[in-house]
């Protein structure tokens, strides 16, 4: 069996990229236009792709199997802006669907590459919570399943991404992460 060594000093990232953009789409992921909304400067992001877990035990109490259930994919961020335009956008997002672009690293940061995440269908939680003295706005974006494949044919034009090739998000895959 071959050894697998995942050590890579070039893969260590000190700072994130901080670009989060959305473009309105249908509930099936079809884009409604060619404009995007840049959500401004980002202080921190937290991307989670998590599943519920149930452990199966035998008669001795040993775990014999782990069963995985519902998948929950969520991107939470803290926006550094609380101007009226951002607040109005978040509150107006209640019944809308979005295709999402998140530049996860600075340009050329991982082994001279840039990591970008594209999500087919998302919804933004219409919630405002601003602490005095902080003026930072938390935002929560839920990823939704795409029953059919979604192709973002011109990501560099649509989101001003580094990726220039078509980004193909497979059916039921929710998102695609690329490096260039």
C-alpha positions in Angstrom: 0.0 0.0 0.0 1.5 3.4 -0.9 2.0 6.0 1.7 0.0 9.2 1.5 1.7 12.3 2.8 -0.6 15.4 3.0 2.0 17.7 4.5 2.3 20.8 2.4 3.8 24.1 3.6 2.4 25.8 0.6 -1.1 24.8 1.6 -1.0 26.8 4.9 -3.2 29.9 4.7 -2.7 32.8 7.2 -5.4 35.2 6.0 -8.7 34.6 4.2 -9.7 36.2 1.0 -12.9 37.9 2.0 -15.0 38.1 -1.2 -18.6 37.0 -0.9 -20.9 37.6 -3.8 -24.4 36.4 -4.7 -26.5 36.5 -7.8 -30.3 36.0 -7.7 -31.5 32.7 -9.2 -34.7 30.6 -9.3 -35.4 27.8 -6.8 -33.9 25.4 -9.4 -30.7 27.4 -9.8 -31.3 29.2 -13.1 -29.8 32.7 -13.0 -32.2 35.6 -13.2 -29.6 38.1 -14.6 -26.0 38.8 -15.0 -25.6 41.1 -12.0 -24.1 40.1 -8.6 -24.2 41.7 -5.2 -20.9 42.0 -3.4 -21.6 41.7 0.4 -18.7 44.0 1.2 -15.8 43.5 3.5 -15.8 40.3 5.6 -14.2 40.0 9.0 -14.6 36.2 9.4 -16.3 33.3 7.7 -17.4 29.8 8.9 -18.2 27.3 6.3 -19.8 24.0 7.5 -20.8 20.9 5.7 -22.2 18.7 8.5 -24.3 15.6 8.9 -26.3 14.3 11.8 -24.9 11.1 13.3 -26.4 8.1 15.0 -24.1 5.5 16.5 -25.1 1.8 16.6 -23.9 -0.2 19.5 -23.7 -4.0 20.0 -24.7 -5.9 23.2 -21.3 -5.1 24.8 -21.7 -1.4 24.2 -19.1 -1.2 21.5 -19.8 1.0 18.5 -20.3 -1.2 15.5 -21.5 1.3 12.9 -22.1 5.1 12.5 -25.1 6.1 10.5 -25.2 9.5 8.9 -28.4 11.4 8.4 -29.5 14.9 7.2 -26.9 17.1 5.6 -26.7 20.7 6.7 -24.5 23.1 4.7 -24.1 26.6 6.0 -21.9 29.6 5.5 -21.9 32.1 8.3 -19.9 35.3 8.1 -19.5 38.6 9.9 -19.8 41.6 7.5 -17.8 44.6 8.5 -20.4 47.0 7.1 -23.7 48.0 8.5 -24.8 50.7 6.1 -28.4 50.9 5.0 -27.8 49.3 1.6 -26.5 46.1 3.2 -29.3 46.0 5.8 -31.9 46.5 3.2 -30.5 43.8 1.0 -30.5 41.2 3.8 -34.0 42.0 4.8 -35.3 41.9 1.2 -33.6 38.4 0.7 -36.4 36.6 2.6 -38.1 34.7 -0.3 -35.2 34.8 -2.8 -32.7 32.3 -3.9 -29.1 33.0 -4.8 -26.1 31.4 -6.6 -23.1 32.1 -4.3 -19.4 32.8 -4.9 -16.9 32.8 -2.1 -13.2 33.5 -2.6 -11.8 31.5 0.2 -8.1 32.6 -0.1 -6.2 35.6 -1.3 -5.2 35.4 -4.9 -2.2 33.0 -5.3 -2.2 32.1 -1.5 -2.2 28.3 -1.6 0.8 27.0 -3.6 0.4 30.1 -5.8 -3.3 29.2 -6.3 -6.6 30.7 -5.3 -9.4 28.7 -3.7 -13.0 29.6 -4.7 -16.3 28.1 -3.6 -19.4 28.2 -5.9 -22.8 27.2 -4.6 -25.8 26.5 -6.9 -28.8 27.4 -4.7 -28.7 29.3 -1.4 -31.0 31.4 0.8 -29.9 34.2 3.1 -31.5 34.3 6.5 -33.2 37.7 6.8 -31.9 38.7 10.3 -30.2 41.7 11.7 -28.2 41.7 14.9 -25.8 44.5 15.5 -24.0 44.9 18.8 -23.2 48.4 20.0 -19.5 49.3 19.7 -19.0 46.5 17.2 -21.0 47.5 14.1 -20.4 44.1 12.6 -23.3 42.3 11.0 -23.6 38.5 11.2 -25.1 36.8 8.1 -26.2 33.2 7.7 -26.5 31.6 4.2 -28.1 28.1 3.9 -27.1 25.9 1.0 -30.0 24.1 -0.7 -29.9 20.9 -2.7 -29.9 21.1 -6.5 -31.9 18.3 -7.9 -30.2 18.7 -11.3 -26.7 19.7 -12.3 -26.0 23.4 -12.3 -23.4 24.9 -14.7 -22.0 28.4 -14.1 -20.8 29.0 -17.6 -19.0 32.3 -17.2 -17.8 32.6 -13.6 -15.1 35.2 -14.4 -17.8 37.4 -16.0 -20.6 36.7 -13.5 -18.6 37.0 -10.3 -15.2 38.4 -11.4 -13.7 35.1 -10.2 -10.2 33.8 -10.9 -11.9 30.6 -12.4 -12.6 31.1 -16.1 -13.9 27.6 -17.0 -17.4 26.5 -16.5 -18.1 25.4 -12.9 -20.2 22.2 -12.9 -22.1 21.5 -9.7 -23.3 18.0 -9.9 -26.9 17.1 -9.0 -27.4 17.0 -5.3 -23.8 18.2 -4.7 -24.7 21.7 -3.4 -21.4 23.3 -4.2 -18.0 23.0 -6.0 -14.6 24.2 -4.7 -12.0 25.0 -7.3 -8.3 26.0 -7.2 -6.5 28.0 -9.9 
